[in-house]
Amino acid sequence: MIGISKLYMGQVEASDPLRYGRHSAKLPSHLLQFSADKKPVVVWNVTSACNLACTHCYAATKGTPDELDTSEALALIDDLADFGCPVLLFSGGEPFMRPGILDLAHHAVSKGLRVVFSTNGTLIDDALTEQIKEIGVSYVGISIDGSEATHDRFRASPGAYRRSLAGIRACREAGIKVGLRVTMTRDNIADIPAIFDLMEAEHIPRICLYHLVYCGRGADITSRDLTPEQRRATLDLIIDRTAQLHANGFPAEVLTVDNHCDGPYLYLRMQREGNPRADEVMALLRMNGGNSTGHGIGCVSWDGTVYPDQFWRNQPVGNVRQTPFSKIWGEPAPGSLLAQLRTKKERVTGRCENCRFLDVCGGNFRARAEAATGDIWGVDPACYLTDEEIAPSRP
């Protein structure tokens, strides 16, 4: 994640410790509790069931997978807590379609995990938000793909936008931190200004704008991915709208996700603007280290399969039914994919090898690189920086 509001506006945000804390001496004292040695944020696809059929879903599957039962799910939560994972993100499918999901969330909170939900929001009503709040869920991220017509088309469900917006309002009115999740393609980037307008009008404090990763149904729409020129223009728009929100007295948290060259691009823009914080921003980006697939983020699927991240679903690294997550993650075999990912800066090929921002980007997304090139160490096609911009000799 690239914190546009954090980096461009200098805003202190609750998620800072997860991205910078273990290296930063400038964190507020109340955030230092999160600054220990990095353990992964875990995305848990608790179910494959979903009430929508979104065109870009990374987790779409066929058939009915053998989902972890309640005892297996509780054992997983206990292991993640004992291992020291800071955040457990319940996803799907649609997580609120899993029976007993609130019991699992309550157990996770009781074990000291920070619990968040990633949901389409259509099943959230006042009664559910009361239970979510009582449990102590930290955050609910709800997907919005654009204006009403665009969103309903993406979700293949007339009325989905209104149901999702009702879920957002229910969370906000219950005092639960809620934010937007947007996957950007050529078919909805024209709606990004409307999404920012919605944030301001509805007082939604956070937004994550995702670059498309080529997996699940997302692999079927690679032709709708943004061009390099569209990525640059869209990031400039996001930066400008973030600054406008802050100027309007609404300091929303704005992040882009799944494309770590957004960080260098932001830095280069700040340099061109003569922004005195440009060097500080570069230092923060280096602290973050870029893409953390296989070490800072991991995924457990509905059937217990462990993946290096939630998008790289053709590269299983174990299954919690046979081996605890803590052992899979904490003791990877020499030469295994997890072990290799922790030295991936030494393995990437092509223009990445000599890029001056390699320590900032971390080689970007291996899942997207493999999908596009057939080589897990190939170049991620979502990198839109020019050869001149990445040249080591450039001052």
Buried (B, 14 or more C-beta within 10 A) or exposed (E): BBBBBBBBBEBEBBBBBBBBBBBBEEBEEEBEEBBEEBBBBBBBBBBBBBBBEBBBBBBBBEEEBEBBEEEBBBBBBBBBBEBBBBBBBBBBBBBBBBEBBBEBBBBBBEBEBBBBBBBBBBBBEEEBBEEBEEBEBBBBBBBBBBBBEBBBBBBEBEEBBEBBBBBBBBBBEBEBBBBBBBBBBBBBBEBBEBBBEBBBEBEBBBBBBBBBBBBBBBBEBBEBBBEBEBBBEBBEBBBEBBBEBBEEEEBBBBBBBBBBBBBBBBBBBBEEEEBEBBEBBBBBBBBBBBBBBBBBBBBBBBBBBBBBBBBBBEBBBBBBBEBBBBBBBEEBEEEBBBBBBBEBBEBBBBBBBEBBBBEBBBBBBBBBBBBBBEEBBBBBBBBBBEEEBBEEEEE
